[in-house]
Amino acid sequence: MRPAFAVAMIFVFSSASAYAQQPSFAVLVIVHGHVWTVDPRNARAQAVAIRDGHIVAVGSDREIAKWVGPATKRIDAQGKSVLPGFIDAHVHFSSGGGEISSAHLRDANTPQEFARRIGEQAKLLPKGEWMLGGTWDHELWGGTPLPAHDWVDALTPDTPVFLSRYGRTHGRGQCSRFTPSGRHSRDRRSSWGHHRSR
């Protein structure tokens, strides 16, 4: 083997070895921030390095600088807070959970279908238990008429009902009562009352 060729090969292999030992750079770094780490042992930091969709390092600006390569995107937080990712589906857990087990009226596109679904839901409820939720939308059947108590009275003889419109701008409800003798009767004066939020 010629000496010059041997030297060249040593250079190539040593370069490749050095390259293999070089840590991969981050795709993104965020610096100059107030980072909340959610780690009680090291709750605050200045900077974050991100690669392959994961946080790979958290520390000071100086510590994170070693993750910066030629193609690394750099965001200067300018002293602002940096928080872990939050996924906000904007679910109101109590009311959202209740609606899962209530009448599903969101796509009821006729008054008849609206009433049918309420009647079916009433069969699933114990006597006297309120039916809530609904999220009906009268625009699906042209905007008029609005729901009326006589659509559901015969279907919910033992079920008090209050159902909100999609978007919570309107509500419709009818309430049953028990007479002092224990007999069940409908209070027509308050049946299928109307609530409209401003």
C-alpha positions as a Markdown table, in Angstrom:
| # | Residue | x | y | z |
|---|---|---|---|---|
| 1 | Met | 0.0 | 0.0 | 0.0 |
| 2 | Arg | 1.4 | 3.4 | -0.9 |
| 3 | Pro | 2.1 | 5.7 | 2.1 |
| 4 | Ala | 0.0 | 8.5 | 0.6 |
| 5 | Phe | -3.0 | 6.2 | 0.0 |
| 6 | Ala | -2.7 | 4.8 | 3.6 |
| 7 | Val | -2.7 | 8.4 | 5.0 |
| 8 | Ala | -5.7 | 9.3 | 3.0 |
| 9 | Met | -7.6 | 6.2 | 4.2 |
| 10 | Ile | -6.7 | 6.9 | 7.8 |
| 11 | Phe | -8.0 | 10.5 | 7.3 |
| 12 | Val | -11.3 | 9.2 | 5.8 |
| 13 | Phe | -11.9 | 6.7 | 8.6 |
| 14 | Ser | -11.0 | 9.1 | 11.4 |
| 15 | Ser | -13.3 | 11.7 | 9.8 |
| 16 | Ala | -16.2 | 9.2 | 9.6 |
| 17 | Ser | -15.6 | 8.1 | 13.2 |
| 18 | Ala | -15.6 | 11.7 | 14.4 |
| 19 | Tyr | -18.8 | 12.3 | 12.4 |
| 20 | Ala | -20.4 | 9.3 | 14.0 |
| 21 | Gln | -19.6 | 10.5 | 17.4 |
| 22 | Gln | -21.0 | 14.0 | 16.7 |
| 23 | Pro | -24.4 | 14.3 | 18.5 |
| 24 | Ser | -27.4 | 15.0 | 16.3 |
| 25 | Phe | -28.6 | 18.5 | 16.4 |
| 26 | Ala | -32.0 | 19.7 | 17.4 |
| 27 | Val | -34.6 | 20.6 | 14.9 |
| 28 | Leu | -35.8 | 23.4 | 17.1 |
| 29 | Val | -34.4 | 25.3 | 20.2 |
| 30 | Ile | -36.3 | 27.8 | 22.3 |
| 31 | Val | -34.0 | 30.1 | 24.2 |
| 32 | His | -34.1 | 33.1 | 26.6 |
| 33 | Gly | -37.4 | 31.8 | 28.2 |
| 34 | His | -38.8 | 31.1 | 31.6 |
| 35 | Val | -39.3 | 27.3 | 31.1 |
| 36 | Trp | -41.6 | 25.4 | 33.5 |
| 37 | Thr | -40.2 | 21.9 | 33.4 |
| 38 | Val | -42.8 | 20.1 | 35.6 |
| 39 | Asp | -39.8 | 18.5 | 37.3 |
| 40 | Pro | -39.8 | 19.4 | 41.0 |
| 41 | Arg | -36.0 | 18.8 | 41.2 |
| 42 | Asn | -35.3 | 21.4 | 38.5 |
| 43 | Ala | -38.5 | 23.3 | 38.1 |
| 44 | Arg | -37.1 | 26.2 | 36.0 |
| 45 | Ala | -34.9 | 26.5 | 33.0 |
| 46 | Gln | -34.0 | 29.0 | 30.2 |
| 47 | Ala | -34.1 | 26.9 | 27.1 |
| 48 | Val | -35.4 | 23.7 | 25.4 |
| 49 | Ala | -34.1 | 21.5 | 22.5 |
| 50 | Ile | -36.5 | 19.5 | 20.4 |
| 51 | Arg | -35.7 | 16.7 | 17.9 |
| 52 | Asp | -37.9 | 14.0 | 16.3 |
| 53 | Gly | -41.0 | 15.5 | 17.9 |
| 54 | His | -39.6 | 15.1 | 21.4 |
| 55 | Ile | -37.9 | 17.4 | 24.0 |
| 56 | Val | -34.3 | 16.1 | 24.1 |
| 57 | Ala | -32.8 | 18.6 | 26.5 |
| 58 | Val | -33.8 | 21.3 | 28.9 |
| 59 | Gly | -31.4 | 23.7 | 30.6 |
| 60 | Ser | -29.6 | 27.0 | 30.4 |
| 61 | Asp | -29.1 | 28.9 | 27.2 |
| 62 | Arg | -25.4 | 27.8 | 27.3 |
| 63 | Glu | -26.3 | 24.1 | 27.8 |
| 64 | Ile | -28.8 | 24.1 | 24.9 |
| 65 | Ala | -26.3 | 25.9 | 22.6 |
| 66 | Lys | -24.5 | 22.6 | 21.9 |
| 67 | Trp | -27.8 | 21.3 | 20.3 |
| 68 | Val | -27.8 | 24.1 | 17.7 |
| 69 | Gly | -26.7 | 23.1 | 14.2 |
| 70 | Pro | -26.8 | 24.7 | 10.8 |
| 71 | Ala | -30.4 | 23.8 | 10.1 |
| 72 | Thr | -31.7 | 24.2 | 13.7 |
| 73 | Lys | -34.6 | 26.7 | 14.0 |
| 74 | Arg | -34.1 | 29.1 | 16.9 |
| 75 | Ile | -37.0 | 30.8 | 18.7 |
| 76 | Asp | -36.1 | 33.6 | 21.1 |
| 77 | Ala | -38.8 | 33.6 | 23.8 |
| 78 | Gln | -37.7 | 37.0 | 25.0 |
| 79 | Gly | -38.2 | 36.2 | 28.7 |
| 80 | Lys | -41.8 | 34.9 | 28.2 |
| 81 | Ser | -43.1 | 31.7 | 29.7 |
| 82 | Val | -42.6 | 28.3 | 28.0 |
| 83 | Leu | -45.0 | 25.6 | 29.2 |
| 84 | Pro | -45.4 | 21.9 | 28.3 |
| 85 | Gly | -47.9 | 21.2 | 25.6 |
| 86 | Phe | -51.5 | 21.3 | 26.4 |
| 87 | Ile | -54.2 | 19.7 | 24.3 |
| 88 | Asp | -57.4 | 21.6 | 24.9 |
| 89 | Ala | -60.4 | 20.0 | 23.2 |
| 90 | His | -62.5 | 22.5 | 25.1 |
| 91 | Val | -64.6 | 19.9 | 26.8 |
| 92 | His | -66.7 | 20.9 | 29.8 |
| 93 | Phe | -66.3 | 17.6 | 31.6 |
| 94 | Ser | -69.4 | 17.6 | 33.8 |
| 95 | Ser | -71.8 | 18.9 | 31.2 |
| 96 | Gly | -70.0 | 17.1 | 28.3 |
| 97 | Gly | -70.1 | 13.8 | 30.2 |
| 98 | Gly | -73.8 | 14.2 | 31.0 |
| 99 | Glu | -74.6 | 14.8 | 27.4 |
| 100 | Ile | -73.0 | 11.5 | 26.4 |
| 101 | Ser | -75.7 | 9.7 | 28.4 |
| 102 | Ser | -78.5 | 12.1 | 27.4 |
| 103 | Ala | -80.8 | 12.5 | 24.4 |
| 104 | His | -78.7 | 13.0 | 21.3 |
| 105 | Leu | -80.5 | 15.7 | 19.4 |
| 106 | Arg | -77.7 | 17.5 | 17.6 |
| 107 | Asp | -78.6 | 16.0 | 14.2 |
| 108 | Ala | -82.4 | 15.6 | 14.7 |
| 109 | Asn | -83.6 | 17.2 | 11.5 |
| 110 | Thr | -87.4 | 17.1 | 12.0 |
| 111 | Pro | -89.7 | 17.8 | 14.9 |
| 112 | Gln | -90.8 | 14.2 | 14.7 |
| 113 | Glu | -87.3 | 12.9 | 15.0 |
| 114 | Phe | -86.6 | 15.4 | 17.9 |
| 115 | Ala | -89.6 | 14.0 | 19.8 |
| 116 | Arg | -88.9 | 10.4 | 19.0 |
| 117 | Arg | -85.4 | 10.6 | 20.5 |
| 118 | Ile | -86.7 | 12.3 | 23.6 |
| 119 | Gly | -89.2 | 9.5 | 24.0 |
| 120 | Glu | -86.6 | 6.8 | 23.6 |
| 121 | Gln | -84.3 | 8.5 | 26.1 |
| 122 | Ala | -87.2 | 8.8 | 28.6 |
| 123 | Lys | -87.6 | 5.0 | 28.6 |
| 124 | Leu | -84.0 | 4.6 | 29.8 |
| 125 | Leu | -84.4 | 7.0 | 32.8 |
| 126 | Pro | -85.8 | 6.1 | 36.2 |
| 127 | Lys | -89.1 | 7.7 | 37.1 |
| 128 | Gly | -88.7 | 11.3 | 38.1 |
| 129 | Glu | -85.1 | 11.7 | 36.9 |
| 130 | Trp | -84.3 | 14.8 | 34.9 |
| 131 | Met | -83.5 | 14.6 | 31.2 |
| 132 | Leu | -80.8 | 17.2 | 30.5 |
| 133 | Gly | -78.5 | 18.1 | 27.6 |
| 134 | Gly | -79.8 | 17.6 | 24.1 |
| 135 | Thr | -78.0 | 20.3 | 22.0 |
| 136 | Trp | -80.9 | 20.5 | 19.6 |
| 137 | Asp | -80.8 | 22.8 | 16.5 |
| 138 | His | -84.2 | 23.9 | 15.1 |
| 139 | Glu | -82.3 | 25.4 | 12.1 |
| 140 | Leu | -82.1 | 21.8 | 10.8 |
| 141 | Trp | -85.8 | 21.8 | 10.2 |
| 142 | Gly | -85.9 | 25.4 | 8.8 |
| 143 | Gly | -85.9 | 27.4 | 12.0 |
| 144 | Thr | -89.5 | 27.1 | 12.9 |
| 145 | Pro | -91.3 | 26.0 | 14.8 |
| 146 | Leu | -89.4 | 26.0 | 18.0 |
| 147 | Pro | -89.8 | 22.9 | 20.2 |
| 148 | Ala | -93.2 | 22.8 | 22.0 |
| 149 | His | -94.3 | 20.8 | 25.1 |
| 150 | Asp | -97.0 | 19.0 | 23.2 |
| 151 | Trp | -94.3 | 17.3 | 21.1 |
| 152 | Val | -93.1 | 15.4 | 24.1 |
| 153 | Asp | -95.7 | 15.4 | 26.9 |
| 154 | Ala | -97.2 | 12.0 | 26.0 |
| 155 | Leu | -93.7 | 10.6 | 25.7 |
| 156 | Thr | -92.3 | 11.8 | 29.0 |
| 157 | Pro | -95.1 | 11.4 | 31.6 |
| 158 | Asp | -92.7 | 10.6 | 34.4 |
| 159 | Thr | -89.6 | 12.5 | 33.2 |
| 160 | Pro | -88.9 | 16.2 | 33.8 |
| 161 | Val | -87.1 | 17.7 | 30.8 |
| 162 | Phe | -84.8 | 20.6 | 30.2 |
| 163 | Leu | -82.9 | 20.5 | 26.9 |
| 164 | Ser | -80.6 | 23.2 | 25.6 |
| 165 | Arg | -80.2 | 24.3 | 22.0 |
| 166 | Tyr | -76.8 | 23.9 | 20.4 |
| 167 | Gly | -74.7 | 26.8 | 21.5 |
| 168 | Arg | -76.7 | 27.2 | 24.7 |
| 169 | Thr | -78.6 | 30.2 | 23.4 |
| 170 | His | -82.0 | 28.7 | 24.0 |
| 171 | Gly | -83.5 | 26.1 | 26.4 |
| 172 | Arg | -86.8 | 24.3 | 26.5 |
| 173 | Gly | -88.1 | 22.5 | 29.5 |
| 174 | Gln | -91.2 | 20.9 | 30.9 |
| 175 | Cys | -91.6 | 19.9 | 34.5 |
| 176 | Ser | -93.8 | 17.4 | 36.2 |
| 177 | Arg | -94.9 | 17.6 | 39.8 |
| 178 | Phe | -96.4 | 15.4 | 42.4 |
| 179 | Thr | -99.6 | 16.5 | 44.1 |
| 180 | Pro | -99.9 | 16.3 | 47.9 |
| 181 | Ser | -101.8 | 13.0 | 47.5 |
| 182 | Gly | -98.8 | 11.6 | 45.6 |
| 183 | Arg | -100.6 | 11.5 | 42.3 |
| 184 | His | -98.6 | 12.6 | 39.3 |
| 185 | Ser | -99.8 | 15.5 | 37.3 |
| 186 | Arg | -98.5 | 18.0 | 34.8 |
| 187 | Asp | -98.3 | 21.6 | 35.7 |
| 188 | Arg | -99.5 | 23.2 | 32.5 |
| 189 | Arg | -98.6 | 26.7 | 33.6 |
| 190 | Ser | -94.8 | 25.8 | 33.5 |
| 191 | Ser | -94.8 | 23.1 | 30.8 |
| 192 | Trp | -92.1 | 23.4 | 28.2 |
| 193 | Gly | -90.9 | 26.8 | 29.4 |
| 194 | His | -88.6 | 28.9 | 27.4 |
| 195 | His | -85.2 | 30.2 | 28.4 |
| 196 | Arg | -83.1 | 32.4 | 26.2 |
| 197 | Ser | -79.6 | 33.6 | 27.1 |
| 198 | Arg | -78.5 | 37.0 | 26.1 |
